[in-house]
Amino acid sequence: MTVTDIEPAGRELPALRRLRWRRRRRAAAVLSVLVGLVLIFAVLSLSLGAYRISLDGVLRTLVGQGSSRDEFIIVDLRLPRLVAGILAGAAFGLAGGIFQTLLRNPLASPDIIGVTGGASVAAVAALMMFSAGSLGVSVAAFIGAMGTATAVYLLSWRGGLTGYRFVLVGIAAAFMAHGALGYLLTRGEVREAQTALSWMVGSLGAARWPEIAVLAAVLGLLTPALLALRPTLGLLQFGDDTATGLGVLLERSRIGLLAVAVTLAAVATAVTGPIAFVAFVAMPIARRMMRSGAPVLLPAALVGVVVVTGSDLIAQHLLPGNVKTPVGIVTAVIGGPYLLWLLATTGRDGRGT
Amino acid sequence: MLTSLRPGRGERDTATVTERARTLTVGRRLGGLLIAVLLLAVAVFASLAFGARDIALPVVVEALLDRDPGVNDHVVVWDLRLPRTVIGLLAGLALGLSGALMQGLTRNPIADPGLLGINAGASLAVVVAITWLGIGTTAGYIWFAFAGATLAALAVYGVGSMGWGGATPVKLAIAGSALTAVLTSLITLVLLTNLQTLERYRFWQVGSLVGRDLSTARTVLLFIVAGTVLALASGRVLNALSLGDDVAHGLGQHVVRDRATILTATVLLCGSATALAGPIVFVGLVVPHAARWVTGPDYRWILAYSGVLGAALLIAADVLGRLIVSTGEVEAGLVAAFLGAPVLIALVRRSRMAAV
C-alpha cells in the first residue's frame, strides 16, 4: 500500500488540474499553430506574384518604408485581396460554427440551408438583369441572404425550432435558389453568365476597400455580441430542455445567435461571394484540433482564415494555366473530400472517434 | 362470463372488421391510383393542347387521330408537342420511381437525385463530354450522364454507409451535398475557362423537355423499362428493408443482394431521367411523399403511385412553364423546383420526421 492509495481525494485535485493544464496547453499550441499559418500565408500572398517582392520588401512596405512601386503593388493590389480573405474566412468560420452548434446538426452551414444561395440569386439577378456594379451586387447579396434566412426561420418555426426541420426547410430554399440561378444563367449574354458564374463560386479578387471596411466593421461590432452569447451557445448544445433548465432564455438567445451567424455569413458573401465549404468545415476541423466537443469559436474562425488564405494561395500561384482560379473552387475541391472522409470516419455525435 | 362461453364470436368479429378494413384500403388505393392515372391523362392532353401557338382543342384531337402533314397545327402537335410529352412521360416516370426506390433503400425521407449528388455527377460527365469530346447533342450526352450518375450514386452511398451507424439519412445527405459542391466547383472551373461549353451547358442544366428528340428517348427506353420492372418487383423487398436490416435478414431477405438490385434499378432510372431531361430536382423527392400520404407505408403501392404521379407532375410542370410567361417559356426543371420546394416545406412542417 502506498500513500496515494490511502488519500484518493487528495489525488483527484492534482489530476483535474493536470487535465485542465493539458487542455490549456493544447489550446495554446493549436492557436499558435493557426496564427503562425495565417502569418506565413499572409506574407506569402503579399510577396508572391508576377512581380515578386522579398520578405524584407514586404515588411518595409507594411511599415511605410517601401519603394513607391512596392507600395502600389502591395497596398493597392495584394493587400485588399489578403484582408478580404482573412475577414471572410473568419466570418464564414464563425457563422458555420454557430449554426452547427446552435442547431446541433453538422449539416447546418449557411451553404446548405440556402443563405448563400439566396445571396447568389439576388447578386446574379442584380448583375445580369440590372447590370449592377460591385457595390450594387454586394448590397443585393446581403439582402438576398437576410431575406432567405428570415424565410427559412419563419417557415421552419412550428411552436418551436428543431435543427432537422430547419435544415430540411433550408435545403428546400437552397434548391429553389439553385433553380432560379440556373434560370438566370440561361438568360442574357454568355459572357454575362460567365461573370455571374465566377461570382457564384466565390473569389477574393473583386473585393474593394469600402466593402472590406464594411465587413471589418460588422465583424468588429458583432464580436462583443458573440462574446456575450458564447456561454449560452455552450449550454444550447446540450439540448433545449437542459438549456432551459439551466436558465437560458431559449428563443431570445437563439434568435440572437442566429441573427449574428446569418449577418456574418451574409456580409462575407456580399463581399467575396459564397466560398464553398469554409463555414462547413471550420468547426469540425477546429474540434478535431482542440480534441473538444465544446464549441470552439476562436479556433473555428482561425481555421476559416487559414482555409481561405491558403486556398487562395493555391488558386493564385500553384495552379497551372493563365486563368485566375476563384478561391471557392479550391476550397470545394479540398473541403469536399475532407468532409467525405470525416463523414466516413466519424462517430455518432459528429466528433472524431 | 358470457364472453368466455362464446369465445369464437369476438374473434370472428375482429377478423371481419380487419378484412373489411383491408378491402376498403385496397379499394381506396386502387381508386387513388385511378385518379392518378386520370391526372396523368389530363396532363398529357394539356401538354399536347397548350403552348405558345393557339390550337383549338378539336384541331388537337383531329391532329392526333388523323394527321395531315400539310396542316401547320398538326405538325406542331406531332413534331413539337408530342416528343416533349413523351420525354416528360418517360423522365417523370423514371424520376418518381427512382425517388421512391432511393427513399426506401436509404430509409431517408429526403432522398432525391438532386440531393444525393447524382445530378451533379451526371452534369460533370456532360461537361466533360461537351468540352473534351466535342459532343453537342442531347443524344450524345446520354451515356455520359448515365456514367456520371452511376459513379456519383455509388460514391455517395459508399461514403454514406461507412463509419458509425451505416447509411443514416443525415450522413447520406451530407455526403450528397459535399459531393455536389465538389463536382459543381469542377464544373464551374471548366465553364470559366471555356465559353463554348458554358453556352451549351447552361441550357442543359436547367432541366428541360425541349430540344430532346425522340431518338434520345428510344436510346434509353430499354433502361427505363428494365428499371421499371426491377422497381415494381422490389416493393416487397423494400417493405422488409424498411423494418431494418436485422428484421429483413430475419424475414429471409438477402439484404446485400437486394440492396444491389435496388441500387441498380435506381441508377438505371435516375441516369435515364437525367440523360433525357437534364438535372431535375424535387420530382423524385415530392412524388413518393404524396404517394405515401395516400397509400400508407406499403412500398408496392408507393412505387406504382410514384411512377404515375412523377410523369404527371413533370408534364404538368412543363405545361405550366409554357403558359406562365407570354414570351418564351420557363423550363420544366425550374417549375418543378418551384412547385416542389413549397411541398417539401409543407411535408417537413407537418411530419414527425423533422422532429428527430
Chai-1 contact restraints between the chains, C-beta under 6 A:
chainA,res_idxA,chainB,res_idxB,connection_type,confidence,min_distance_angstrom,max_distance_angstrom,comment,restraint_id
A,L107,B,I174,contact,1.0,0.0,6.0,A-B,restraint_1
A,I112,B,S177,contact,1.0,0.0,6.0,A-B,restraint_2
A,L155,B,I345,contact,1.0,0.0,6.0,A-B,restraint_3
A,R158,B,R349,contact,1.0,0.0,6.0,A-B,restraint_4
A,T162,B,A355,contact,1.0,0.0,6.0,A-B,restraint_5
A,Y164,B,A354,contact,1.0,0.0,6.0,A-B,restraint_6
A,Y164,B,V356,contact,1.0,0.0,6.0,A-B,restraint_7
A,R165,B,V348,contact,1.0,0.0,6.0,A-B,restraint_8
A,R165,B,A354,contact,1.0,0.0,6.0,A-B,restraint_9
A,L168,B,V348,contact,1.0,0.0,6.0,A-B,restraint_10
A,L168,B,A354,contact,1.0,0.0,6.0,A-B,restraint_11
A,V169,B,I345,contact,1.0,0.0,6.0,A-B,restraint_12
A,V169,B,V348,contact,1.0,0.0,6.0,A-B,restraint_13
A,A172,B,A341,contact,1.0,0.0,6.0,A-B,restraint_14
A,A172,B,L344,contact,1.0,0.0,6.0,A-B,restraint_15
A,A172,B,I345,contact,1.0,0.0,6.0,A-B,restraint_16
A,F175,B,V281,contact,1.0,0.0,6.0,A-B,restraint_17
A,F175,B,A337,contact,1.0,0.0,6.0,A-B,restraint_18
A,M176,B,A337,contact,1.0,0.0,6.0,A-B,restraint_19
A,M176,B,A341,contact,1.0,0.0,6.0,A-B,restraint_20
A,G179,B,L334,contact,1.0,0.0,6.0,A-B,restraint_21
A,G179,B,A337,contact,1.0,0.0,6.0,A-B,restraint_22
A,G182,B,Q205,contact,1.0,0.0,6.0,A-B,restraint_23
A,G182,B,V206,contact,1.0,0.0,6.0,A-B,restraint_24
A,Y183,B,L334,contact,1.0,0.0,6.0,A-B,restraint_25
A,L185,B,R202,contact,1.0,0.0,6.0,A-B,restraint_26
A,T186,B,R202,contact,1.0,0.0,6.0,A-B,restraint_27
A,T186,B,F203,contact,1.0,0.0,6.0,A-B,restraint_28
A,T186,B,V206,contact,1.0,0.0,6.0,A-B,restraint_29
A,V190,B,L195,contact,1.0,0.0,6.0,A-B,restraint_30
A,V190,B,L198,contact,1.0,0.0,6.0,A-B,restraint_31
A,V190,B,E199,contact,1.0,0.0,6.0,A-B,restraint_32
A,A193,B,R202,contact,1.0,0.0,6.0,A-B,restraint_33
A,Q194,B,L198,contact,1.0,0.0,6.0,A-B,restraint_34
A,L197,B,T188,contact,1.0,0.0,6.0,A-B,restraint_35
A,L197,B,L191,contact,1.0,0.0,6.0,A-B,restraint_36
A,S198,B,L192,contact,1.0,0.0,6.0,A-B,restraint_37
A,V201,B,T188,contact,1.0,0.0,6.0,A-B,restraint_38
A,A276,B,A181,contact,1.0,0.0,6.0,A-B,restraint_39
A,V323,B,T193,contact,1.0,0.0,6.0,A-B,restraint_40
A,I329,B,S185,contact,1.0,0.0,6.0,A-B,restraint_41
A,I329,B,L189,contact,1.0,0.0,6.0,A-B,restraint_42
A,A332,B,A181,contact,1.0,0.0,6.0,A-B,restraint_43
A,A332,B,V182,contact,1.0,0.0,6.0,A-B,restraint_44
A,A332,B,S185,contact,1.0,0.0,6.0,A-B,restraint_45
A,V333,B,S185,contact,1.0,0.0,6.0,A-B,restraint_46
A,G336,B,A178,contact,1.0,0.0,6.0,A-B,restraint_47
A,G336,B,A181,contact,1.0,0.0,6.0,A-B,restraint_48
A,G336,B,V182,contact,1.0,0.0,6.0,A-B,restraint_49
A,L339,B,A178,contact,1.0,0.0,6.0,A-B,restraint_50
A,L340,B,V159,contact,1.0,0.0,6.0,A-B,restraint_51
A,L340,B,A178,contact,1.0,0.0,6.0,A-B,restraint_52
A,L343,B,V159,contact,1.0,0.0,6.0,A-B,restraint_53
A,L343,B,K171,contact,1.0,0.0,6.0,A-B,restraint_54
A,L343,B,I174,contact,1.0,0.0,6.0,A-B,restraint_55
A,L343,B,A175,contact,1.0,0.0,6.0,A-B,restraint_56
A,A344,B,V159,contact,1.0,0.0,6.0,A-B,restraint_57
A,A344,B,M162,contact,1.0,0.0,6.0,A-B,restraint_58
A,A344,B,G163,contact,1.0,0.0,6.0,A-B,restraint_59
A,T345,B,G163,contact,1.0,0.0,6.0,A-B,restraint_60
A,T346,B,G163,contact,1.0,0.0,6.0,A-B,restraint_61
A,G347,B,W164,contact,1.0,0.0,6.0,A-B,restraint_62
A,R348,B,W164,contact,1.0,0.0,6.0,A-B,restraint_63
A,R348,B,G165,contact,1.0,0.0,6.0,A-B,restraint_64
